[in-house]
Amino acid sequence: MKLSVSLFLMAFLNAMALQAQDFVVPDDGSFEQAIAAANNRADHRKRFVILVKAGTHVSKGTGELISSKVKDSQGKDSTIWFPSPIVTLRAPRVTIQGEGKDLSIVENRPTHEGISITSTLFVDGADSTVISNLTLRCNFNNDPTAFANRAVALRERGCKGNRLMNVRLLSTQDTYYTNAGGDTTLDSCDIHGTVDFICGGGTVRFNSCTIHLEPRGKTGSRDVVCAPATNPDEMGYIFKNCTITGSPEQDGRYHLARPWRNAPTCVFLNTRMLLLPAIAGYCEMHGTLPRLFAEYGSVDKDGVPVDCGQRKTTFKNREGEEIQMDYSPVLSEEEYQKYK
């Protein structure tokens, strides 16, 4: 009898939870249709909830024609047009939730690489977006072994108050193109990639996230965790209580960050490094000078403090001159407290 009552209550609660969804993928349609329904709803003041059920859901994007520059057989630039693989969320107050990051997977399969033409999901000015308990994957050319293509799983732009919880972002280069002009918080998320796989602007807080370095195939080249392009008036990238792990050949070789654009900030606070970076920690990019690249409380896989005193603090400007940055690569206790 008790079991029957329990089963009845569980079924009742599940039914109530299901009724709370505004769109269920795939019961009500595809992921593309779910995002379109969120964008086109009449009342944007009320939160719109999308449930992505367990399974792999392949998104074909909007299908509108977009272009890219490529080299032809003679090495000359040419323009090609192809259907967009991107789905764009523009409406605020939308929740996209799965049944678990190992269970609910949304992926696209772009056939042309590029940071602005590949994202599985583009959150464009959609404030207060919440994504939880699923995987977003950019599966370039439907080839899980591809390792050197710019293929974005999630892109954000100009969004205020976004939050990701228990989300896995899977790709290779440029996996997460961050929220220029906005702010996002990630809690207990997994981000996988090879080169600059976290890149862009905004204030982005990574709390207790796992940063996973993917292998670089036969090249064996160094991975780079992030390429921030944050502005001086943004707090930049804040990695707090995160873990860096991944492909063993990257141990002692990869870099934590390189400055992409503007005057970027990136700090690693109480990071557990199961794989250690190169001693320099950071590297050059396009003559950009960082505002602050620093660490506090980094430890190795055994919990032993990492010596960060030899981290790189000189960078070449656009004229090729070596510039000594006016910060320490190790935050003081007082500086650390600003991020708590």
N, C-alpha and C positions, 0 to 999 in steps of 0.2 A: 504493500500500500504506500509506504513512504517513498519507494522508488518511483511509483506511478505519479505521485504528487510532484516529486522532484523533476521528473521528465516533463510533466505538464507545465511546471513553472519555467523550466528552461526553454521549452518550445514557445511559451507565451512571451518571455522576455526577448527571445530571438525574433519573434514576429513583430514585437513592438520596436525593436532596434531597426528592423528592416523597414518598417513604416516611416521611420524617421529619415530615411534616405530620400533624396529628391530624384536621384538617377542611379540605377544599378547597372554596372558593366559586368557581363554582356546581356543581362536579362532585358534591359530597356534599349540596348543598342551598343555601339562601339565606343571606345574611349574618345574618338574624335567627336562623336555625336553628344557625348556627355559634356565635353568642354563647350561645344556650340550651345547646348541648352543652358549652361551656366552663363555664358556671355549674353544670350538673347532673352533671358528672363526679364520680366517687367519691373520687378522690385529688387533693386540691388542693395537695399538696406537690410534685407533679410538674408541670413547665411544660407547658401546653397550647398548641399552635402552630396558628394558622389562617392559611392561604394564601388571599389574595384574588387570583384570576387577573385578567389584563387584561380591561378592559371596564367599562361603567357598570352598577353593581348598585344597583337602586332598592329601598330598604328601606321596608317599610310599617309598621314598628314592631311593637309587641306587639298592638295592636288593643284593649287594655283601655280602658274608658271613663274619660276624665278630663274635668275641667271648666275653664271659664274665664269670667271676668266680662266682659260686653260691654254696650254701650249699645244699647237698643232704639230704635225709630223715634221715640220721644218723648223720648229722651235719658236714660231711666231705666236703672239697672243691672239686668241680668238674667244668669242663669247658663245657659250652654249646655254640653252634653255631646257628646263626639266621640271617635272611636278615637285612642288615643295613637300618634303617629308615632315614638316614642322606643324605642330598643333599649338595655337597661341591662346592663352587665357588672358583676357583683358578686363574682366569684371571683378570687382572687389568682393571680399567676404565669401570665399569659396573654400570648402574643405574637400580634399581628395584623400580618401582613406582606403587602405587595403586590408587584407586579412592576415598580413604578416609579410615582412620583407623577403622571406624565402618562398612565399606562396603566391603573392600577387605581383606580377611582373608586367610592366608596360614597356615595350621597346619599339623603336622604328629601325629601318634599314636603309639609310641614305646611300646613294651610289656615287655621290660627289662630295669630297671632303671640304671642310671650311668652317670657321668658327661661327659665322653668321647664317649658315645655310643648312645646318644639320640637327638642331636641337630636337630631342624627343618631345620636350615640353618647354615652351617659351612663356614665361609669366611676365607680361608687359604692362607695367603700371597697375597691376591688380593688387591693391593693398589688402593686408590681413588675409593672405592666402595661407592655408594650413595643409601640409602634406604629411601623411603618417602611414607607417606599416606597409610599405611597398617598395619595389625596386623600379627605378627608371633607368633604362639602358639604351644607349646608342650603339646599335650593332652594325657597324659600317660594312656595307656590301654583304650582309648576312654571313660575316666571317668572324667567328669568335677569336681567331688567332691574329687578326689585324692589330698592329701595335704602333704604327707611326702615322696615323691619320688624325687630322683635327676633326673630332666627332663629339658633339656636345650632347650630354644627356639632359641637363637642366640649364636653362638660361633665365636670368631675372634682369629686369631693368626698371629702375625708378619706383620700386615697391616699398611701402612703409609697413613695418610690423609683420613681415612674413615669418613663418615658423615651420621647420621640418623636424619630425620626430620619428626615430627608428626607420629611417629611409636609407636605402642603398642606391648610390649613383655609380653606374658602371659604364666605363668606356676606356679610352686610351689617352690621347692628347686632348686637353681642354674639356675634360669631363664636365666640370661645373663652371659656367661662365657667370660670375657673380653680379650682385645687385647694384650696378652703378647708379648713384644718386639715391639709394635706399638703404634699408637695414633688414637683415635676416638673422635669425638665431637657429642653429642646428643643434639638436640634442640627441646623443646616442646614435649618430648616423655613421654609415660606412661610405667612404669615397675612394674609388679605385681609379688608377690611371698610370701614365708613364711620364709625359712631359707637360709641365705647366698645367696639371690636371685640375687645379683650382686657380682661376685667373679672373681678372676684372676689377671692378671698383666696389664702392659701398663700404658700409660697416657690417662686417660679417663675424658672428661669434660662433665658434665651434666648441661645443661643450661635450666632453667625454665621447669624442668621435674617434673612429678608427680610420687612419690614413693608410691605404694599401698600395704599395708600389708594385705595379705589374711588370713582368719581364719585357725586355726590349728585343725579343727574337734573337736572330743570329748576330745582330750588331753589338749587343752587350753594352750599349751606350749608357751614360748616366741618366737616371730619372731626375726630374725636378718637381718637387711637390707643388709649388705655387709660383705664379707670376702676378703679383698684385699690381694694380694700376689705380690705386686709391688716391684721393685728393688729400691735401693737408688738413682740410676741415672735417675729414672722416676719420673714425678711429681705426679703420683698416681691418686687417685680418687678425683675429684674436683666437688662438688655439689654446684652450684651457683643459687640462686633465685629459689630453688626447694620447693615443697610442699610434706609433708608426711601425708598420710591419710590412711583409710582402716578400718579394722574390729574393732569395738568398744572395744572388750575384750582385745585388745593389748594396750589400753591407759594406760600409766604409767608402762608398763611391758617390751616392746620390747627393743632391743639394736640397736644402730646405726651401730656398726661395731665390728668385732673381727679379730685379725691378723692371716692370714692363713700361709703364707710362706714369706721368704726373710726378708725385713725390710720395711713393707708397710707404705704408706702415705695415709691418707684420711681426707679431710677437708670439712666441711659444712658451706657455706657462705650465710648469709641472708636467712636461711631456715625458712619456715612457717610450724610449727608443729601442724597440726589439732589434732593429737594424740601425746602426750608427751612420750618420751622414759623413761626407768628407770632412776633414778637419776644418777647412775654410768655411763650411756651412752654406755659404752663399756664392753666387756667381754673377757675371755681367749680363746686360741685355740692352742693346740699342742706345747706350750712352745715358740711360736714365739713372739718376741718383736717388737712393732711398732716403726717406725721412727718418725711418727707424727700422732696423732689422735686429731683433734681440731675443734673448731667452731668459728664463728664470726657472730654476729647479729641474733642469733636464736630467734624466737618469737613464742608465742602460737597462738591459733586460734583467739584470740582477739587482736593480735598485741602487747601483753605485752612481754617484753624481758624475755627470759628463763634464770634462774640462772644456769650457767654451771660450777660454781666453785667447785662442788663436783664430777665432772667427774673423772673416773678412770684413774690414771696415774702410777699405779704400776702393773706390769705383771710378771708372773712366767716364768723363762727361762726353758730350757729343763732339767735342773738339779733340777727343782722345787724351785729354789731360787727366792724370791721376789725382783724384780729390779725396782727401782724408775726411771722413764723416766725423761730426762733432758729438758722437754718442758712444757709449760703451756697449759692446754686444751682449753684456750681462747686465740685466736690470738690477737696480738697487732695491732694497726692501721698500723704500718709499715709492719708487716708480711702480713696483709690482702692485702695491696697494691701490693704485689708481684703476686697476683692472678688476678688482674684486667686487 
